[in-house]
């Protein structure tokens, strides 16, 4: 964990700062959706990597550059799974990391807000690619389209943006 340091002119969203204040219900819901996405994406990614319940190998013929389900499994497990769990941690803990201070200064939001937007948009792109390259749709695609929409909607709420605003990050 990074330590908090200040220098003249630095923002409150610097290294080691924490988001403070009463957590709005929308932020708690956002964290819950991120945990759901994280746990299920890790499970789905591992399943793809080990071949448990993976789509037919013939479907890979339609996907450029990919010749096994390992790469999609890694994207699911690490990108969406671990990424969503780390983001949920950021939303709940409010911890800022020094390497993300520039992002926080740029967006004026806690890094977890930006990560949530990235995950929601990433989910939408992922599902779009599945719709283009996979020959059949699954009910799970509709569930995760809803997850993407909910992530983006909750991140866009005023209460969420206010709670995760750099202005609410306090110095320990």
C-alpha positions as CSV (number, residue, x, y, z in Angstrom):
1,X,0.0,0.0,0.0
2,X,1.3,3.4,-0.9
3,X,1.8,6.1,1.6
4,X,0.1,9.5,1.4
5,X,2.3,12.4,0.6
6,X,1.4,16.0,-0.2
7,X,3.3,18.8,-1.9
8,X,2.1,22.3,-2.7
9,X,-0.5,22.2,-5.4
10,X,-1.2,18.5,-5.3
11,X,-4.8,17.3,-5.4
12,X,-6.5,15.5,-2.5
13,X,-6.7,12.5,-4.8
14,X,-3.0,11.8,-4.4
15,X,-1.3,8.7,-3.1
16,X,-2.9,6.9,-0.3
17,X,-6.0,9.1,0.1
18,X,-9.4,7.6,0.8
19,X,-12.9,8.4,-0.2
20,X,-14.9,9.3,2.8
21,X,-18.5,10.0,3.8
22,X,-21.7,8.0,4.0
23,X,-21.8,5.5,1.1
24,X,-25.0,6.0,-1.0
25,X,-27.1,2.9,-1.9
26,X,-26.1,3.3,-5.5
27,X,-22.5,2.9,-4.6
28,X,-23.2,-0.2,-2.6
29,X,-25.2,-1.6,-5.5
30,X,-22.3,-0.8,-7.9
31,X,-19.9,-2.7,-5.7
32,X,-22.3,-5.7,-5.6
33,X,-22.6,-5.7,-9.4
34,X,-18.8,-5.5,-9.7
35,X,-18.4,-8.5,-7.3
36,X,-21.0,-10.4,-9.3
37,X,-19.2,-9.7,-12.5
38,X,-15.8,-10.5,-11.0
39,X,-16.7,-13.8,-9.4
40,X,-18.7,-15.1,-12.4
41,X,-16.0,-13.9,-14.9
42,X,-13.2,-15.6,-13.0
43,X,-15.3,-18.8,-12.9
44,X,-16.2,-18.5,-16.6
45,X,-12.7,-17.8,-17.6
46,X,-11.3,-20.7,-15.7
47,X,-13.9,-22.9,-17.2
48,X,-12.9,-21.8,-20.7
49,X,-9.2,-22.3,-20.0
50,X,-9.7,-25.9,-18.7
51,X,-12.3,-26.7,-21.3
52,X,-15.2,-27.3,-18.9
53,X,-18.3,-26.3,-20.7
54,X,-16.5,-24.4,-23.4
55,X,-18.2,-23.8,-26.7
56,X,-17.5,-26.2,-29.6
57,X,-14.0,-25.9,-31.0
58,X,-15.5,-25.4,-34.5
59,X,-16.7,-22.0,-33.3
60,X,-13.0,-20.9,-33.1
61,X,-12.8,-21.1,-36.9
62,X,-14.9,-17.9,-37.1
63,X,-12.8,-15.9,-34.7
64,X,-9.7,-14.2,-36.2
65,X,-6.4,-14.6,-34.3
66,X,-7.8,-17.0,-31.7
67,X,-7.1,-20.7,-32.0
68,X,-8.2,-21.9,-28.5
69,X,-10.5,-20.8,-25.7
70,X,-7.5,-20.0,-23.6
71,X,-7.2,-16.4,-24.7
72,X,-10.9,-15.6,-24.2
73,X,-10.7,-17.4,-20.8
74,X,-7.7,-15.3,-19.7
75,X,-9.5,-12.1,-20.8
76,X,-12.6,-13.1,-18.8
77,X,-10.7,-14.3,-15.7
78,X,-8.1,-11.6,-15.5
79,X,-9.6,-8.6,-17.4
80,X,-13.2,-8.8,-16.4
81,X,-12.9,-11.0,-13.3
82,X,-9.9,-9.7,-11.4
83,X,-10.5,-6.3,-12.9
84,X,-14.0,-6.1,-11.5
85,X,-13.0,-7.4,-8.1
86,X,-10.2,-4.9,-7.8
87,X,-12.5,-2.2,-8.9
88,X,-15.1,-3.3,-6.3
89,X,-12.3,-3.1,-3.7
90,X,-11.6,0.5,-4.8
91,X,-15.3,1.5,-4.7
92,X,-15.7,0.0,-1.2
93,X,-12.4,1.0,0.4
94,X,-11.9,4.3,-1.4
95,X,-8.1,3.8,-1.5
96,X,-6.2,5.7,-4.1
97,X,-3.0,4.4,-5.6
98,X,-0.1,6.6,-6.5
99,X,0.1,5.1,-10.0
100,X,-3.4,6.2,-10.7
101,X,-3.1,9.7,-9.3
102,X,-2.8,11.2,-12.8
103,X,-6.0,9.5,-13.9
104,X,-7.8,10.9,-10.8
105,X,-6.5,14.4,-11.5
106,X,-7.6,14.1,-15.2
107,X,-11.1,12.8,-14.5
108,X,-11.6,14.4,-11.0
109,X,-13.0,11.0,-10.0
110,X,-11.6,8.2,-7.9
111,X,-9.8,5.6,-10.1
112,X,-12.6,3.0,-9.4
113,X,-15.1,5.2,-11.2
114,X,-13.0,5.2,-14.3
115,X,-12.4,1.5,-14.0
116,X,-16.1,0.9,-13.7
117,X,-16.8,2.9,-16.9
118,X,-14.0,0.9,-18.6
119,X,-15.5,-2.4,-17.5
120,X,-19.0,-1.5,-18.6
121,X,-17.8,-0.4,-22.0
122,X,-15.5,-3.4,-22.3
123,X,-18.4,-5.7,-21.5
124,X,-20.4,-4.0,-24.3
125,X,-17.6,-4.5,-26.8
126,X,-17.0,-8.1,-25.7
127,X,-20.6,-8.9,-26.2
128,X,-20.7,-7.1,-29.5
129,X,-17.8,-9.3,-30.7
130,X,-19.5,-12.4,-29.4
131,X,-22.6,-11.4,-31.4
132,X,-20.6,-11.0,-34.6
133,X,-18.3,-14.0,-34.3
134,X,-20.2,-16.7,-32.4
135,X,-22.9,-18.6,-34.4
136,X,-25.4,-18.7,-31.5
137,X,-26.5,-16.4,-28.8
138,X,-26.8,-17.5,-25.1
139,X,-29.1,-16.2,-22.5
140,X,-26.0,-15.3,-20.5
141,X,-25.1,-12.7,-23.1
142,X,-28.3,-10.9,-22.3
143,X,-27.5,-11.1,-18.6
144,X,-24.1,-9.6,-19.1
145,X,-25.5,-6.9,-21.4
146,X,-27.7,-6.0,-18.5
147,X,-24.6,-6.0,-16.2
148,X,-22.8,-3.7,-18.6
149,X,-25.8,-1.3,-18.7
150,X,-26.2,-1.3,-14.9
151,X,-22.5,-0.6,-14.4
152,X,-22.7,2.4,-16.7
153,X,-26.0,3.6,-15.3
154,X,-24.8,3.4,-11.7
155,X,-21.5,5.0,-12.5
156,X,-23.4,7.9,-14.1
157,X,-25.7,8.6,-11.2
158,X,-25.0,11.9,-9.4
159,X,-24.8,10.2,-6.0
160,X,-22.1,7.8,-7.3
161,X,-20.1,10.5,-9.0
162,X,-20.3,12.7,-6.0
163,X,-19.2,9.9,-3.6
164,X,-16.3,8.9,-5.9
165,X,-15.4,12.5,-6.8
166,X,-11.8,13.5,-6.1
167,X,-13.3,16.3,-4.0
168,X,-14.6,13.7,-1.5
169,X,-11.2,12.1,-1.2
170,X,-9.7,13.1,2.1
171,X,-6.2,13.1,3.6
172,X,-5.7,10.6,6.4
